[in-house]
Amino acid sequence: MKKFPLIFLLLIQIVSCKDSNKNTDLKSAKSLAPEIAKIQEENFDLRNDSVIFSSGTIENFDKDGKSIDVYWLGEDKDTILRFYRKYDSNKNLIGAEYFEAGDTEPSRDTVYTNSEGRKVEASLNSDNQITWRSTITEDENGNPVLKTYSNGKGQYRGLDSLFFDSENRVIKGFYENSKGKRYSIRTYKYLNSDEHGNWIERQMFKNDTLNQKQVRTITYH
């Protein structure tokens, strides 16, 4: 089975997860809003004045707002990845199973808290050994502002740095490799939101050049 890179799975969470909104004032303002049931997101590349579908995700949530599963769509809108989150009896996220196209057995991730109190997401091999891990640092609103990566031997392999606005929407991000070189400096501009305040259209700039448009359709319980 081909192992799907954990860093790519984390990008799914950045792109398609429900808006994180842990700020007290914003939570009060949205207290009467219904829980999200499904987010369908489409990503379009912008090339030479053309708008070209490049990928998409469909993410489903339960009535408590927990993400249940994610389906990643390729350029032909076929499912190339199925991702299922796992929770314990207290509804705490403890891991995930995922299938690439053609897989008959799942690859697996685990989620735990390390000795420093930080959340760790790690890929496991068939012997339950960690092959790749991401250690997450959150801000006061619970936003994942820093994700540091290491391999199964604990060797540092790079980081993702994210910046959020007052509505807890990601507005900037970049990847930095283990040698300190930065790649894919991305900034986001939000264009439209629905009646519940969740964004439904935004633009992504890569190295200050408009590169992609992202559109979401959100349904509620």
C-alpha positions in Angstrom: 0.0 0.0 0.0 1.3 3.4 -0.9 1.5 5.6 2.2 -0.2 9.0 1.8 2.0 11.8 3.1 0.8 13.1 6.5 1.7 16.7 5.4 -0.8 16.4 2.6 -3.5 15.2 4.9 -3.0 18.2 7.1 -3.5 20.4 4.1 -6.9 18.8 3.8 -7.8 20.0 7.2 -6.6 23.5 6.4 -8.6 23.8 3.2 -11.8 22.0 4.0 -12.4 22.0 7.7 -15.3 23.9 9.4 -14.4 27.4 10.3 -12.7 27.3 13.7 -14.5 29.9 15.9 -13.4 29.7 19.5 -13.4 33.5 20.2 -15.9 34.1 23.0 -17.7 37.1 21.3 -17.9 35.3 18.0 -19.3 32.2 19.7 -22.0 34.2 21.4 -22.9 35.9 18.1 -23.3 32.5 16.4 -24.8 30.6 19.3 -28.1 30.3 17.4 -26.6 29.2 14.2 -27.2 25.5 13.2 -24.4 23.0 13.1 -22.7 22.3 9.8 -23.7 19.0 8.2 -21.6 19.0 5.1 -19.0 21.2 3.3 -18.4 20.7 -0.3 -15.3 22.6 -1.6 -14.1 23.1 -5.1 -10.6 24.4 -5.9 -10.0 26.1 -9.2 -6.7 27.0 -10.7 -6.5 30.4 -12.4 -4.3 30.2 -15.6 -4.2 32.7 -18.5 -7.6 34.1 -17.7 -9.0 30.5 -17.5 -10.7 28.9 -14.5 -9.8 25.2 -14.3 -11.2 22.7 -11.7 -8.2 21.2 -9.9 -9.5 19.3 -6.9 -12.2 19.2 -4.3 -13.3 17.9 -0.9 -16.5 16.7 0.6 -16.5 16.7 4.4 -19.4 15.5 6.6 -20.1 16.5 10.3 -22.2 15.0 13.0 -24.8 17.0 15.0 -22.1 17.9 17.6 -20.0 19.6 15.0 -17.4 16.7 14.8 -15.9 16.0 11.4 -16.8 12.4 10.5 -15.1 11.8 7.1 -13.5 13.6 4.1 -13.5 12.6 0.4 -10.8 14.1 -1.7 -11.6 14.6 -5.4 -9.1 14.7 -8.2 -9.1 16.7 -11.5 -11.6 14.3 -13.0 -13.8 14.7 -9.9 -13.3 11.0 -9.0 -12.5 10.1 -5.4 -8.8 9.6 -4.9 -8.8 9.5 -1.0 -11.3 8.5 1.6 -10.5 9.8 5.1 -12.4 8.6 8.3 -11.9 10.2 11.7 -12.0 8.1 14.9 -13.2 9.3 18.3 -13.2 7.8 21.8 -16.2 7.4 24.0 -15.7 11.0 25.2 -15.8 12.2 21.6 -12.1 13.1 21.6 -10.3 12.7 18.3 -7.9 9.7 18.6 -7.0 9.0 15.0 -8.1 8.3 11.4 -8.1 5.6 8.7 -7.8 6.5 5.1 -7.8 4.8 1.7 -6.2 5.9 -1.5 -7.8 4.8 -4.8 -7.3 1.1 -5.2 -6.5 0.4 -1.5 -8.1 -2.6 0.1 -6.6 -2.0 3.6 -6.5 1.4 5.3 -3.5 3.5 6.2 -3.8 4.8 9.8 -3.0 7.9 11.8 -3.1 8.4 15.6 -3.7 11.5 17.6 -2.3 12.1 21.1 -1.0 14.7 23.5 2.8 14.8 24.1 4.6 15.5 27.4 4.5 19.3 26.6 0.7 19.3 26.3 0.8 19.7 22.5 -1.4 17.7 20.1 0.5 15.2 17.9 -0.8 13.6 14.7 1.2 10.7 13.5 1.2 8.2 10.6 1.5 4.5 11.6 2.9 1.5 9.6 1.4 -2.0 9.7 3.4 -2.7 12.9 1.9 0.4 14.7 5.2 2.2 14.5 5.3 5.9 13.8 6.7 6.8 10.4 5.8 10.5 10.4 4.5 13.0 12.9 3.2 16.5 13.2 3.4 18.4 16.5 0.9 21.2 16.7 1.1 24.5 18.5 -2.2 26.3 19.0 -2.9 30.0 19.7 -5.3 31.2 22.5 -8.3 30.5 20.2 -7.2 26.9 19.3 -6.0 27.7 15.9 -3.0 25.6 14.7 -0.5 28.3 14.1 2.6 26.0 13.9 3.0 22.4 12.8 6.5 20.9 13.0 7.2 17.7 11.2 9.6 14.8 12.0 10.1 11.3 10.8 9.8 8.1 12.8 13.3 8.6 14.2 12.4 12.0 15.6 14.5 13.9 13.0 13.1 17.3 12.2 11.8 17.6 8.6 10.2 21.1 8.4 7.2 23.1 9.5 4.0 24.8 8.4 3.3 28.3 9.8 -0.2 29.7 9.7 -1.6 33.1 10.5 -5.3 33.8 11.3 -7.5 36.9 11.3 -9.9 38.0 14.1 -12.6 35.6 12.8 -10.1 32.6 13.0 -9.8 32.3 9.3 -6.4 31.4 7.9 -5.0 34.4 6.0 -1.4 33.4 5.4 0.8 30.3 5.5 4.1 28.9 4.4 6.1 25.7 4.5 9.7 25.8 5.6 12.0 22.8 5.1 14.6 21.4 7.6 17.2 23.7 6.1 15.2 26.8 6.7 14.1 27.4 3.1 10.5 28.6 2.7 8.2 27.4 0.0 4.6 28.1 -1.1 4.0 31.3 0.7 0.2 31.5 0.5 -2.1 34.4 1.4 -5.9 34.3 1.3 -8.6 36.9 0.5 -12.1 36.2 1.6 -14.8 37.3 -0.8 -18.2 36.0 0.4 -19.8 34.4 3.4 -23.2 32.8 4.0 -25.9 34.0 6.3 -24.2 32.2 9.2 -20.9 33.9 8.7 -19.0 30.9 7.2 -16.9 31.8 4.2 -18.1 30.4 0.8 -15.6 32.0 -1.6 -12.0 33.0 -1.3 -8.9 33.6 -3.4 -5.5 32.1 -2.8 -2.3 34.0 -3.7 0.9 32.1 -4.1 4.1 34.2 -3.7 1.8 37.3 -4.2 0.4 36.0 -7.5 -3.3 35.1 -7.7 -3.2 31.3 -8.1 -6.5 29.7 -7.1 -10.1 30.3 -6.3 -11.9 28.2 -3.7 -15.7 27.9 -3.5 -17.7 26.1 -0.8 -21.3 24.9 -0.6 -22.3 24.5 3.1 -25.4 22.6 4.3 -26.6 22.6 7.9 -28.4 20.1 10.2 
